[in-house]
């Protein structure tokens, strides 16, 4: 089971790979659109920069990859 964490609570650490999700993006069975993508922010990004970038792309949920 994967539990996604909200960017409004805490931001992912810079330099770590995450799975980011836009749960409001409509997708269909015959669509190539995706709600999730793998991301990695530069290690020099601040928490504010990470949150701002994610919210600009409507990526409101995230989880670290293993």
CHARMM internal coordinates of N, CA and C (Angstrom, degrees):
IC EDIT
DIST 1 N 1 CA 1.4452
DIST 1 CA 1 C 1.5291
ANGL 1 N 1 CA 1 C 109.41
DIST 1 C 2 N 1.3338
ANGL 1 CA 1 C 2 N 116.44
DIHE 1 N 1 CA 1 C 2 N 133.52
DIST 2 N 2 CA 1.4559
ANGL 1 C 2 N 2 CA 121.45
DIHE 1 CA 1 C 2 N 2 CA 178.28
DIST 2 CA 2 C 1.5168
ANGL 2 N 2 CA 2 C 108.61
DIHE 1 C 2 N 2 CA 2 C -105.50
DIST 2 C 3 N 1.3031
ANGL 2 CA 2 C 3 N 116.29
DIHE 2 N 2 CA 2 C 3 N 128.97
DIST 3 N 3 CA 1.4489
ANGL 2 C 3 N 3 CA 121.02
DIHE 2 CA 2 C 3 N 3 CA 174.19
DIST 3 CA 3 C 1.5133
ANGL 3 N 3 CA 3 C 108.28
DIHE 2 C 3 N 3 CA 3 C -107.39
DIST 3 C 4 N 1.3321
ANGL 3 CA 3 C 4 N 116.11
DIHE 3 N 3 CA 3 C 4 N 118.75
DIST 4 N 4 CA 1.4549
ANGL 3 C 4 N 4 CA 119.76
DIHE 3 CA 3 C 4 N 4 CA 178.37
DIST 4 CA 4 C 1.5183
ANGL 4 N 4 CA 4 C 109.83
DIHE 3 C 4 N 4 CA 4 C -84.34
DIST 4 C 5 N 1.3050
ANGL 4 CA 4 C 5 N 116.59
DIHE 4 N 4 CA 4 C 5 N 145.78
DIST 5 N 5 CA 1.4538
ANGL 4 C 5 N 5 CA 123.44
DIHE 4 CA 4 C 5 N 5 CA -179.98
DIST 5 CA 5 C 1.5187
ANGL 5 N 5 CA 5 C 109.28
DIHE 4 C 5 N 5 CA 5 C -105.89
DIST 5 C 6 N 1.2859
ANGL 5 CA 5 C 6 N 117.85
DIHE 5 N 5 CA 5 C 6 N 145.50
DIST 6 N 6 CA 1.4574
ANGL 5 C 6 N 6 CA 122.27
DIHE 5 CA 5 C 6 N 6 CA -177.30
DIST 6 CA 6 C 1.5134
ANGL 6 N 6 CA 6 C 111.50
DIHE 5 C 6 N 6 CA 6 C -87.81
DIST 6 C 7 N 1.3349
ANGL 6 CA 6 C 7 N 117.49
DIHE 6 N 6 CA 6 C 7 N 140.83
DIST 7 N 7 CA 1.4616
ANGL 6 C 7 N 7 CA 120.86
DIHE 6 CA 6 C 7 N 7 CA 177.00
DIST 7 CA 7 C 1.5177
ANGL 7 N 7 CA 7 C 111.18
DIHE 6 C 7 N 7 CA 7 C -70.21
DIST 7 C 8 N 1.3352
ANGL 7 CA 7 C 8 N 118.16
DIHE 7 N 7 CA 7 C 8 N -16.78
DIST 8 N 8 CA 1.4549
ANGL 7 C 8 N 8 CA 119.74
DIHE 7 CA 7 C 8 N 8 CA 179.38
DIST 8 CA 8 C 1.5257
ANGL 8 N 8 CA 8 C 111.15
DIHE 7 C 8 N 8 CA 8 C -76.83
DIST 8 C 9 N 1.3229
ANGL 8 CA 8 C 9 N 117.64
DIHE 8 N 8 CA 8 C 9 N -16.98
DIST 9 N 9 CA 1.4663
ANGL 8 C 9 N 9 CA 121.33
DIHE 8 CA 8 C 9 N 9 CA 178.32
DIST 9 CA 9 C 1.5261
ANGL 9 N 9 CA 9 C 109.70
DIHE 8 C 9 N 9 CA 9 C -91.45
DIST 9 C 10 N 1.3014
ANGL 9 CA 9 C 10 N 116.52
DIHE 9 N 9 CA 9 C 10 N -50.43
DIST 10 N 10 CA 1.4591
ANGL 9 C 10 N 10 CA 122.26
DIHE 9 CA 9 C 10 N 10 CA -179.18
DIST 10 CA 10 C 1.5223
ANGL 10 N 10 CA 10 C 108.55
DIHE 9 C 10 N 10 CA 10 C -157.68
DIST 10 C 11 N 1.2921
ANGL 10 CA 10 C 11 N 115.72
DIHE 10 N 10 CA 10 C 11 N 154.97
DIST 11 N 11 CA 1.4713
ANGL 10 C 11 N 11 CA 120.13
DIHE 10 CA 10 C 11 N 11 CA 179.14
DIST 11 CA 11 C 1.5221
ANGL 11 N 11 CA 11 C 109.59
DIHE 10 C 11 N 11 CA 11 C -100.28
DIST 11 C 12 N 1.3441
ANGL 11 CA 11 C 12 N 117.49
DIHE 11 N 11 CA 11 C 12 N 154.25
DIST 12 N 12 CA 1.4591
ANGL 11 C 12 N 12 CA 118.84
DIHE 11 CA 11 C 12 N 12 CA 175.38
DIST 12 CA 12 C 1.5246
ANGL 12 N 12 CA 12 C 110.55
DIHE 11 C 12 N 12 CA 12 C -67.67
DIST 12 C 13 N 1.3139
ANGL 12 CA 12 C 13 N 116.31
DIHE 12 N 12 CA 12 C 13 N 156.05
DIST 13 N 13 CA 1.4635
ANGL 12 C 13 N 13 CA 121.10
DIHE 12 CA 12 C 13 N 13 CA 178.85
DIST 13 CA 13 C 1.5174
ANGL 13 N 13 CA 13 C 109.86
DIHE 12 C 13 N 13 CA 13 C -73.22
DIST 13 C 14 N 1.3172
ANGL 13 CA 13 C 14 N 115.54
DIHE 13 N 13 CA 13 C 14 N 140.33
DIST 14 N 14 CA 1.4674
ANGL 13 C 14 N 14 CA 120.53
DIHE 13 CA 13 C 14 N 14 CA 176.27
DIST 14 CA 14 C 1.5250
ANGL 14 N 14 CA 14 C 109.66
DIHE 13 C 14 N 14 CA 14 C -63.79
DIST 14 C 15 N 1.3269
ANGL 14 CA 14 C 15 N 116.64
DIHE 14 N 14 CA 14 C 15 N 144.15
DIST 15 N 15 CA 1.4518
ANGL 14 C 15 N 15 CA 121.32
DIHE 14 CA 14 C 15 N 15 CA 178.10
DIST 15 CA 15 C 1.5142
ANGL 15 N 15 CA 15 C 114.50
DIHE 14 C 15 N 15 CA 15 C 88.39
DIST 15 C 16 N 1.3417
ANGL 15 CA 15 C 16 N 117.87
DIHE 15 N 15 CA 15 C 16 N -8.90
DIST 16 N 16 CA 1.4675
ANGL 15 C 16 N 16 CA 120.64
DIHE 15 CA 15 C 16 N 16 CA 178.35
DIST 16 CA 16 C 1.5165
ANGL 16 N 16 CA 16 C 110.04
DIHE 15 C 16 N 16 CA 16 C -102.30
DIST 16 C 17 N 1.3071
ANGL 16 CA 16 C 17 N 116.87
DIHE 16 N 16 CA 16 C 17 N 147.70
DIST 17 N 17 CA 1.4613
ANGL 16 C 17 N 17 CA 121.60
DIHE 16 CA 16 C 17 N 17 CA 179.62
DIST 17 CA 17 C 1.5229
ANGL 17 N 17 CA 17 C 109.52
DIHE 16 C 17 N 17 CA 17 C -84.05
DIST 17 C 18 N 1.3352
ANGL 17 CA 17 C 18 N 115.31
DIHE 17 N 17 CA 17 C 18 N 134.96
DIST 18 N 18 CA 1.4630
ANGL 17 C 18 N 18 CA 120.50
DIHE 17 CA 17 C 18 N 18 CA -179.04
DIST 18 CA 18 C 1.5211
ANGL 18 N 18 CA 18 C 110.18
DIHE 17 C 18 N 18 CA 18 C -130.31
DIST 18 C 19 N 1.3142
ANGL 18 CA 18 C 19 N 114.79
DIHE 18 N 18 CA 18 C 19 N 162.05
DIST 19 N 19 CA 1.4622
ANGL 18 C 19 N 19 CA 121.97
DIHE 18 CA 18 C 19 N 19 CA 166.50
DIST 19 CA 19 C 1.5168
ANGL 19 N 19 CA 19 C 105.13
DIHE 18 C 19 N 19 CA 19 C -103.80
DIST 19 C 20 N 1.3379
ANGL 19 CA 19 C 20 N 116.79
DIHE 19 N 19 CA 19 C 20 N 119.80
DIST 20 N 20 CA 1.4597
ANGL 19 C 20 N 20 CA 121.90
DIHE 19 CA 19 C 20 N 20 CA -179.98
DIST 20 CA 20 C 1.5206
ANGL 20 N 20 CA 20 C 108.80
DIHE 19 C 20 N 20 CA 20 C -108.45
DIST 20 C 21 N 1.3288
ANGL 20 CA 20 C 21 N 115.91
DIHE 20 N 20 CA 20 C 21 N 144.14
DIST 21 N 21 CA 1.4607
ANGL 20 C 21 N 21 CA 120.22
DIHE 20 CA 20 C 21 N 21 CA -174.25
DIST 21 CA 21 C 1.5218
ANGL 21 N 21 CA 21 C 111.79
DIHE 20 C 21 N 21 CA 21 C -134.11
DIST 21 C 22 N 1.3399
ANGL 21 CA 21 C 22 N 115.18
DIHE 21 N 21 CA 21 C 22 N 138.91
DIST 22 N 22 CA 1.4614
ANGL 21 C 22 N 22 CA 122.85
DIHE 21 CA 21 C 22 N 22 CA 170.02
DIST 22 CA 22 C 1.5290
ANGL 22 N 22 CA 22 C 105.91
DIHE 21 C 22 N 22 CA 22 C -107.94
DIST 22 C 23 N 1.3363
ANGL 22 CA 22 C 23 N 118.46
DIHE 22 N 22 CA 22 C 23 N 94.22
DIST 23 N 23 CA 1.4667
ANGL 22 C 23 N 23 CA 120.92
DIHE 22 CA 22 C 23 N 23 CA -174.81
DIST 23 CA 23 C 1.5201
ANGL 23 N 23 CA 23 C 114.18
DIHE 22 C 23 N 23 CA 23 C -69.89
DIST 23 C 24 N 1.3250
ANGL 23 CA 23 C 24 N 117.48
DIHE 23 N 23 CA 23 C 24 N -12.68
DIST 24 N 24 CA 1.4678
ANGL 23 C 24 N 24 CA 120.36
DIHE 23 CA 23 C 24 N 24 CA -179.26
DIST 24 CA 24 C 1.5207
ANGL 24 N 24 CA 24 C 113.06
DIHE 23 C 24 N 24 CA 24 C -92.66
DIST 24 C 25 N 1.3299
ANGL 24 CA 24 C 25 N 117.46
DIHE 24 N 24 CA 24 C 25 N -6.92
DIST 25 N 25 CA 1.4659
ANGL 24 C 25 N 25 CA 121.07
DIHE 24 CA 24 C 25 N 25 CA -178.88
DIST 25 CA 25 C 1.5209
ANGL 25 N 25 CA 25 C 109.42
DIHE 24 C 25 N 25 CA 25 C -72.14
DIST 25 C 26 N 1.3421
ANGL 25 CA 25 C 26 N 117.22
DIHE 25 N 25 CA 25 C 26 N 120.60
DIST 26 N 26 CA 1.4669
ANGL 25 C 26 N 26 CA 119.45
DIHE 25 CA 25 C 26 N 26 CA -179.98
DIST 26 CA 26 C 1.5351
ANGL 26 N 26 CA 26 C 111.09
DIHE 25 C 26 N 26 CA 26 C -72.43
DIST 26 C 27 N 1.3065
ANGL 26 CA 26 C 27 N 115.59
DIHE 26 N 26 CA 26 C 27 N 132.83
DIST 27 N 27 CA 1.4570
ANGL 26 C 27 N 27 CA 120.75
DIHE 26 CA 26 C 27 N 27 CA 176.55
DIST 27 CA 27 C 1.5189
ANGL 27 N 27 CA 27 C 108.58
DIHE 26 C 27 N 27 CA 27 C -134.77
DIST 27 C 28 N 1.3027
ANGL 27 CA 27 C 28 N 115.45
DIHE 27 N 27 CA 27 C 28 N 149.75
DIST 28 N 28 CA 1.4573
ANGL 27 C 28 N 28 CA 120.72
DIHE 27 CA 27 C 28 N 28 CA 177.99
DIST 28 CA 28 C 1.5140
ANGL 28 N 28 CA 28 C 110.45
DIHE 27 C 28 N 28 CA 28 C -121.26
DIST 28 C 29 N 1.3090
ANGL 28 CA 28 C 29 N 116.00
DIHE 28 N 28 CA 28 C 29 N 169.26
DIST 29 N 29 CA 1.4661
ANGL 28 C 29 N 29 CA 120.31
DIHE 28 CA 28 C 29 N 29 CA -179.18
DIST 29 CA 29 C 1.5200
ANGL 29 N 29 CA 29 C 112.17
DIHE 28 C 29 N 29 CA 29 C -65.01
DIST 29 C 30 N 1.3340
ANGL 29 CA 29 C 30 N 117.41
DIHE 29 N 29 CA 29 C 30 N -29.68
DIST 30 N 30 CA 1.4586
ANGL 29 C 30 N 30 CA 121.11
DIHE 29 CA 29 C 30 N 30 CA -178.54
DIST 30 CA 30 C 1.5276
ANGL 30 N 30 CA 30 C 112.01
DIHE 29 C 30 N 30 CA 30 C -100.48
DIST 30 C 31 N 1.3082
ANGL 30 CA 30 C 31 N 117.40
DIHE 30 N 30 CA 30 C 31 N 17.27
DIST 31 N 31 CA 1.4613
ANGL 30 C 31 N 31 CA 122.17
DIHE 30 CA 30 C 31 N 31 CA -177.06
DIST 31 CA 31 C 1.5166
ANGL 31 N 31 CA 31 C 110.63
DIHE 30 C 31 N 31 CA 31 C -105.57
DIST 31 C 32 N 1.3244
ANGL 31 CA 31 C 32 N 115.25
DIHE 31 N 31 CA 31 C 32 N 148.43
DIST 32 N 32 CA 1.4637
ANGL 31 C 32 N 32 CA 119.54
DIHE 31 CA 31 C 32 N 32 CA 175.07
DIST 32 CA 32 C 1.5332
ANGL 32 N 32 CA 32 C 111.19
DIHE 31 C 32 N 32 CA 32 C -92.98
DIST 32 C 33 N 1.3293
ANGL 32 CA 32 C 33 N 116.75
DIHE 32 N 32 CA 32 C 33 N 0.81
DIST 33 N 33 CA 1.4645
ANGL 32 C 33 N 33 CA 120.99
DIHE 32 CA 32 C 33 N 33 CA 178.69
DIST 33 CA 33 C 1.5231
ANGL 33 N 33 CA 33 C 109.97
DIHE 32 C 33 N 33 CA 33 C -66.49
DIST 33 C 34 N 1.3041
ANGL 33 CA 33 C 34 N 115.63
DIHE 33 N 33 CA 33 C 34 N 145.74
DIST 34 N 34 CA 1.4660
ANGL 33 C 34 N 34 CA 121.63
DIHE 33 CA 33 C 34 N 34 CA -179.15
DIST 34 CA 34 C 1.5227
ANGL 34 N 34 CA 34 C 109.89
DIHE 33 C 34 N 34 CA 34 C -125.25
DIST 34 C 35 N 1.3185
ANGL 34 CA 34 C 35 N 115.70
DIHE 34 N 34 CA 34 C 35 N 144.74
DIST 35 N 35 CA 1.4599
ANGL 34 C 35 N 35 CA 120.77
DIHE 34 CA 34 C 35 N 35 CA 174.10
DIST 35 CA 35 C 1.5241
ANGL 35 N 35 CA 35 C 111.28
DIHE 34 C 35 N 35 CA 35 C -88.41
DIST 35 C 36 N 1.3258
ANGL 35 CA 35 C 36 N 117.25
DIHE 35 N 35 CA 35 C 36 N -22.23
DIST 36 N 36 CA 1.4611
ANGL 35 C 36 N 36 CA 121.13
DIHE 35 CA 35 C 36 N 36 CA -174.55
DIST 36 CA 36 C 1.5190
ANGL 36 N 36 CA 36 C 111.57
DIHE 35 C 36 N 36 CA 36 C -119.11
DIST 36 C 37 N 1.3230
ANGL 36 CA 36 C 37 N 114.71
DIHE 36 N 36 CA 36 C 37 N 154.44
DIST 37 N 37 CA 1.4657
ANGL 36 C 37 N 37 CA 120.14
DIHE 36 CA 36 C 37 N 37 CA 171.60
DIST 37 CA 37 C 1.5235
ANGL 37 N 37 CA 37 C 109.10
DIHE 36 C 37 N 37 CA 37 C -153.48
DIST 37 C 38 N 1.3106
ANGL 37 CA 37 C 38 N 115.51
DIHE 37 N 37 CA 37 C 38 N 154.78
DIST 38 N 38 CA 1.4574
ANGL 37 C 38 N 38 CA 121.60
DIHE 37 CA 37 C 38 N 38 CA 177.80
DIST 38 CA 38 C 1.5221
ANGL 38 N 38 CA 38 C 107.14
DIHE 37 C 38 N 38 CA 38 C -88.30
DIST 38 C 39 N 1.3360
ANGL 38 CA 38 C 39 N 115.84
DIHE 38 N 38 CA 38 C 39 N 133.50
DIST 39 N 39 CA 1.4633
ANGL 38 C 39 N 39 CA 120.93
DIHE 38 CA 38 C 39 N 39 CA -178.02
DIST 39 CA 39 C 1.5220
ANGL 39 N 39 CA 39 C 109.66
DIHE 38 C 39 N 39 CA 39 C -135.26
DIST 39 C 40 N 1.3241
ANGL 39 CA 39 C 40 N 115.05
DIHE 39 N 39 CA 39 C 40 N 154.93
DIST 40 N 40 CA 1.4589
ANGL 39 C 40 N 40 CA 121.64
DIHE 39 CA 39 C 40 N 40 CA 172.59
DIST 40 CA 40 C 1.5191
ANGL 40 N 40 CA 40 C 107.12
DIHE 39 C 40 N 40 CA 40 C -144.72
DIST 40 C 41 N 1.3237
ANGL 40 CA 40 C 41 N 116.92
DIHE 40 N 40 CA 40 C 41 N 121.18
DIST 41 N 41 CA 1.4493
ANGL 40 C 41 N 41 CA 121.75
DIHE 40 CA 40 C 41 N 41 CA 179.32
DIST 41 CA 41 C 1.5181
ANGL 41 N 41 CA 41 C 110.34
DIHE 40 C 41 N 41 CA 41 C -91.25
DIST 41 C 42 N 1.3378
ANGL 41 CA 41 C 42 N 115.98
DIHE 41 N 41 CA 41 C 42 N 145.43
DIST 42 N 42 CA 1.4639
ANGL 41 C 42 N 42 CA 121.22
DIHE 41 CA 41 C 42 N 42 CA 178.72
DIST 42 CA 42 C 1.5283
ANGL 42 N 42 CA 42 C 109.68
DIHE 41 C 42 N 42 CA 42 C -55.20
DIST 42 C 43 N 1.3071
ANGL 42 CA 42 C 43 N 116.06
DIHE 42 N 42 CA 42 C 43 N 143.76
DIST 43 N 43 CA 1.4683
ANGL 42 C 43 N 43 CA 120.50
DIHE 42 CA 42 C 43 N 43 CA -174.91
DIST 43 CA 43 C 1.5231
ANGL 43 N 43 CA 43 C 113.25
DIHE 42 C 43 N 43 CA 43 C -63.32
DIST 43 C 44 N 1.3303
ANGL 43 CA 43 C 44 N 118.18
DIHE 43 N 43 CA 43 C 44 N -16.28
DIST 44 N 44 CA 1.4626
ANGL 43 C 44 N 44 CA 121.27
DIHE 43 CA 43 C 44 N 44 CA 179.41
DIST 44 CA 44 C 1.5300
ANGL 44 N 44 CA 44 C 113.11
DIHE 43 C 44 N 44 CA 44 C -90.57
DIST 44 C 45 N 1.3326
ANGL 44 CA 44 C 45 N 118.35
DIHE 44 N 44 CA 44 C 45 N -3.31
DIST 45 N 45 CA 1.4630
ANGL 44 C 45 N 45 CA 120.78
DIHE 44 CA 44 C 45 N 45 CA 178.62
DIST 45 CA 45 C 1.5224
ANGL 45 N 45 CA 45 C 110.03
DIHE 44 C 45 N 45 CA 45 C -66.17
DIST 45 C 46 N 1.3264
ANGL 45 CA 45 C 46 N 115.76
DIHE 45 N 45 CA 45 C 46 N 141.75
DIST 46 N 46 CA 1.4638
ANGL 45 C 46 N 46 CA 120.62
DIHE 45 CA 45 C 46 N 46 CA 174.11
DIST 46 CA 46 C 1.5265
ANGL 46 N 46 CA 46 C 108.65
DIHE 45 C 46 N 46 CA 46 C -86.02
DIST 46 C 47 N 1.3219
ANGL 46 CA 46 C 47 N 115.82
DIHE 46 N 46 CA 46 C 47 N 165.25
DIST 47 N 47 CA 1.4657
ANGL 46 C 47 N 47 CA 120.15
DIHE 46 CA 46 C 47 N 47 CA 177.35
DIST 47 CA 47 C 1.5267
ANGL 47 N 47 CA 47 C 110.74
DIHE 46 C 47 N 47 CA 47 C -58.53
DIST 47 C 48 N 1.3170
ANGL 47 CA 47 C 48 N 117.33
DIHE 47 N 47 CA 47 C 48 N -40.04
DIST 48 N 48 CA 1.4644
ANGL 47 C 48 N 48 CA 121.34
DIHE 47 CA 47 C 48 N 48 CA -179.78
DIST 48 CA 48 C 1.5275
ANGL 48 N 48 CA 48 C 111.36
DIHE 47 C 48 N 48 CA 48 C -63.75
DIST 48 C 49 N 1.3408
ANGL 48 CA 48 C 49 N 117.09
DIHE 48 N 48 CA 48 C 49 N -40.47
DIST 49 N 49 CA 1.4707
ANGL 48 C 49 N 49 CA 120.82
DIHE 48 CA 48 C 49 N 49 CA 178.57
DIST 49 CA 49 C 1.5208
ANGL 49 N 49 CA 49 C 110.85
DIHE 48 C 49 N 49 CA 49 C -64.61
DIST 49 C 50 N 1.3125
ANGL 49 CA 49 C 50 N 117.20
DIHE 49 N 49 CA 49 C 50 N -40.98
DIST 50 N 50 CA 1.4641
ANGL 49 C 50 N 50 CA 121.23
DIHE 49 CA 49 C 50 N 50 CA -179.64
DIST 50 CA 50 C 1.5216
ANGL 50 N 50 CA 50 C 110.21
DIHE 49 C 50 N 50 CA 50 C -64.31
DIST 50 C 51 N 1.3303
ANGL 50 CA 50 C 51 N 117.01
DIHE 50 N 50 CA 50 C 51 N -48.55
DIST 51 N 51 CA 1.4631
ANGL 50 C 51 N 51 CA 120.72
DIHE 50 CA 50 C 51 N 51 CA -179.88
DIST 51 CA 51 C 1.5264
ANGL 51 N 51 CA 51 C 110.41
DIHE 50 C 51 N 51 CA 51 C -61.72
DIST 51 C 52 N 1.3239
ANGL 51 CA 51 C 52 N 117.23
DIHE 51 N 51 CA 51 C 52 N -45.22
DIST 52 N 52 CA 1.4622
ANGL 51 C 52 N 52 CA 120.96
DIHE 51 CA 51 C 52 N 52 CA -179.91
DIST 52 CA 52 C 1.5223
ANGL 52 N 52 CA 52 C 111.36
DIHE 51 C 52 N 52 CA 52 C -59.07
DIST 52 C 53 N 1.3345
ANGL 52 CA 52 C 53 N 116.76
DIHE 52 N 52 CA 52 C 53 N -46.55
DIST 53 N 53 CA 1.4660
ANGL 52 C 53 N 53 CA 121.03
DIHE 52 CA 52 C 53 N 53 CA -179.49
DIST 53 CA 53 C 1.5222
ANGL 53 N 53 CA 53 C 111.46
DIHE 52 C 53 N 53 CA 53 C -63.14
DIST 53 C 54 N 1.3225
ANGL 53 CA 53 C 54 N 117.09
DIHE 53 N 53 CA 53 C 54 N -44.03
DIST 54 N 54 CA 1.4581
ANGL 53 C 54 N 54 CA 120.05
DIHE 53 CA 53 C 54 N 54 CA -179.21
DIST 54 CA 54 C 1.5221
ANGL 54 N 54 CA 54 C 111.35
DIHE 53 C 54 N 54 CA 54 C -65.01
DIST 54 C 55 N 1.3214
ANGL 54 CA 54 C 55 N 116.94
DIHE 54 N 54 CA 54 C 55 N -43.99
DIST 55 N 55 CA 1.4609
ANGL 54 C 55 N 55 CA 119.80
DIHE 54 CA 54 C 55 N 55 CA -178.13
DIST 55 CA 55 C 1.5299
ANGL 55 N 55 CA 55 C 112.06
DIHE 54 C 55 N 55 CA 55 C -69.90
DIST 55 C 56 N 1.3414
ANGL 55 CA 55 C 56 N 117.76
DIHE 55 N 55 CA 55 C 56 N -29.18
DIST 56 N 56 CA 1.4698
ANGL 55 C 56 N 56 CA 120.48
DIHE 55 CA 55 C 56 N 56 CA 174.38
DIST 56 CA 56 C 1.5228
ANGL 56 N 56 CA 56 C 110.92
DIHE 55 C 56 N 56 CA 56 C -60.87
DIST 56 C 57 N 1.3182
ANGL 56 CA 56 C 57 N 116.55
DIHE 56 N 56 CA 56 C 57 N -33.82
DIST 57 N 57 CA 1.4669
ANGL 56 C 57 N 57 CA 122.41
DIHE 56 CA 56 C 57 N 57 CA 179.69
DIST 57 CA 57 C 1.5265
ANGL 57 N 57 CA 57 C 112.10
DIHE 56 C 57 N 57 CA 57 C -94.63
DIST 57 C 58 N 1.3423
ANGL 57 CA 57 C 58 N 117.41
DIHE 57 N 57 CA 57 C 58 N 10.22
DIST 58 N 58 CA 1.4656
ANGL 57 C 58 N 58 CA 123.27
DIHE 57 CA 57 C 58 N 58 CA -179.09
DIST 58 CA 58 C 1.5176
ANGL 58 N 58 CA 58 C 112.71
DIHE 57 C 58 N 58 CA 58 C 59.82
DIST 58 C 59 N 1.3145
ANGL 58 CA 58 C 59 N 116.59
DIHE 58 N 58 CA 58 C 59 N 29.90
DIST 59 N 59 CA 1.4636
ANGL 58 C 59 N 59 CA 121.68
DIHE 58 CA 58 C 59 N 59 CA 177.06
DIST 59 CA 59 C 1.5159
ANGL 59 N 59 CA 59 C 107.70
DIHE 58 C 59 N 59 CA 59 C -93.91
DIST 59 C 60 N 1.3062
ANGL 59 CA 59 C 60 N 116.96
DIHE 59 N 59 CA 59 C 60 N 92.86
DIST 60 N 60 CA 1.4554
ANGL 59 C 60 N 60 CA 121.54
DIHE 59 CA 59 C 60 N 60 CA -172.41
DIST 60 CA 60 C 1.5223
ANGL 60 N 60 CA 60 C 113.62
DIHE 59 C 60 N 60 CA 60 C -97.71
DIST 60 C 61 N 1.3194
ANGL 60 CA 60 C 61 N 117.99
DIHE 60 N 60 CA 60 C 61 N -8.92
DIST 61 N 61 CA 1.4666
ANGL 60 C 61 N 61 CA 121.51
DIHE 60 CA 60 C 61 N 61 CA 179.43
DIST 61 CA 61 C 1.5157
ANGL 61 N 61 CA 61 C 109.53
DIHE 60 C 61 N 61 CA 61 C -126.57
DIST 61 C 62 N 1.3297
ANGL 61 CA 61 C 62 N 115.46
DIHE 61 N 61 CA 61 C 62 N 149.13
DIST 62 N 62 CA 1.4487
ANGL 61 C 62 N 62 CA 118.68
DIHE 61 CA 61 C 62 N 62 CA 179.50
DIST 62 CA 62 C 1.5167
ANGL 62 N 62 CA 62 C 111.29
DIHE 61 C 62 N 62 CA 62 C -156.04
DIST 62 C 63 N 1.3289
ANGL 62 CA 62 C 63 N 114.61
DIHE 62 N 62 CA 62 C 63 N 160.99
DIST 63 N 63 CA 1.4614
ANGL 62 C 63 N 63 CA 121.46
DIHE 62 CA 62 C 63 N 63 CA 176.53
DIST 63 CA 63 C 1.5179
ANGL 63 N 63 CA 63 C 107.63
DIHE 62 C 63 N 63 CA 63 C -151.62
DIST 63 C 64 N 1.3423
ANGL 63 CA 63 C 64 N 117.48
DIHE 63 N 63 CA 63 C 64 N 145.72
DIST 64 N 64 CA 1.4586
ANGL 63 C 64 N 64 CA 120.06
DIHE 63 CA 63 C 64 N 64 CA 174.65
DIST 64 CA 64 C 1.5200
ANGL 64 N 64 CA 64 C 109.53
DIHE 63 C 64 N 64 CA 64 C -69.90
DIST 64 C 65 N 1.3306
ANGL 64 CA 64 C 65 N 114.90
DIHE 64 N 64 CA 64 C 65 N 147.02
DIST 65 N 65 CA 1.4608
ANGL 64 C 65 N 65 CA 119.66
DIHE 64 CA 64 C 65 N 65 CA 173.06
DIST 65 CA 65 C 1.5261
ANGL 65 N 65 CA 65 C 108.26
DIHE 64 C 65 N 65 CA 65 C -84.47
DIST 65 C 66 N 1.2952
ANGL 65 CA 65 C 66 N 116.48
DIHE 65 N 65 CA 65 C 66 N 159.18
DIST 66 N 66 CA 1.4695
ANGL 65 C 66 N 66 CA 121.68
DIHE 65 CA 65 C 66 N 66 CA 177.50
DIST 66 CA 66 C 1.5022
ANGL 66 N 66 CA 66 C 109.42
DIHE 65 C 66 N 66 CA 66 C -116.50
END
COOR INIT
IC SEED 1 N 1 CA 1 C
IC BUILD
